[in-house]
């Protein structure tokens, strides 16, 4: 395969999914909403979560040097990690006052975390955690990796979000996480402090990983298993999505202020949306609406400044916000599969959803298939029941090309317990990526596989295996899968044939 000489080959991980699991139980982080969520007895009994516990995990916290060495042996030159907000600030930082300036319509246009505030945050921060993350990053740099750091990968400190209290009281009690505007201020403080402490080491920053998944999974699609597990709470979803957009803008500014040469991006899961019947107007409109909400809303806000308040796909007076736009240096694309939808007409929906057509996913395509089977299109499906649809990666990259920023494929992988699909998955997706770069001239500068090792897959626990290396959860030993050698060969430039 032909990729640019300076192309980045990497893997991605996160804090919550990888860090815990040391045999002595010393490095458990119980201070997140997700930790409380997956331990909740009601969630376990109802099957909302698997019952697997993250403290039984792969122990990247202690074994990071081993994993970095494995990655180096594969020929990788880039590594994406996550930092856990709750490890840095396990207790509230609300006592640290900062200047929060608002626009005439009440939006947060500026959060100024000055030197005085940083010094106060220094006293509240868990310095052991700060130094540990420095050690991890320094080891990566010593081994020659280009380092990407993501500040938020789903989890929130419990003092920011108590999902059990929120669910029990139907949003009357909290703390309520991204529903509250104050979370934007607290996140800006956290971003400023991390950039202040790590900016001498890190140049490539991501504010969020998949923010729309947080909004959709937590407030629209209860079966996703995301806290706080609300269903079809559309008005709350809109507020959360909006607050996440503003939080990105304010944390972008905070990182830039404390790390002058920072390269600040967003990691966005892009899902190509297709109508079930290309001739049916309601299906076409449903696909366009889902594409706008999931794929375009967030990125067009932080790049072009268009915050589509009522989600009606029409630029209206007051929706172009200068304090939000032009805050994107690069864009990370996470791609796994597609979505096929049909539409149902409902005029009343215009008043709360901005559209008269309600979309719904069609079973048998994309993420709605049976594990290790065939999709309705006859394509193979993963252990997760996700349709393997490599051409969708090109669709995703084409859609993001319009924003004019350098792109990195920051996640692409397959849950494959048997390791019978992963080699073919890699070959087929990387052939599509090669086409995107060489034929479509899309500025893609790197590919990060998810993941180097197996991990804790949120509500699904340890049952899904994405790793190039398997992990024995008792001994924590890593073992190479055959697909790791296929990936290594591709990186070396060897001709890749479909197994």
Secondary structure, 3 states (H helix, E strand, C coil): CCCCCCCEEEEECCHHHHCCCCCCCCCCCCCEHHHHHHHCHHHHHHCCCCCCCHHHCCCHHHHHHHHHHHHHHCCCCEEEEECCHHHHCCCCCCCCCCEEEECCCCCEEEEECCHHHHHHHHHHCCHHHHHHHHHHHHHHHHCCCEEEEEEECCCCECCCECHHHHHHCCCCCCCEHHHCCHHHHHHHHHHHHHHHHHCCCCCEEEEEECHHHHHHHHHCCHHHCCCCCCCCCHHHHHHHHHHHHHHHHHHHHHHHHHCCCCEEEEEEECCCEEECCCCCHHHHHHHHHHHHHHHHHHHHHHHHCECCCCCCCCCCCCCECCCCCCCCCEEEEECCCCEEEEEEECHHHHHHHCCCEEEEECCCCCCCCCCCCECCCCCEECCCCCECCCHHHHHHHHHHHCCCCEEEEEECCCCCCCCCCHHHHHHHHHHHHHHHHHCCCCCEEEEEECCCECCCCHHHCCCCCCCCEEECCCCCCEEECHHHHHHHHHHCCCCCCCC
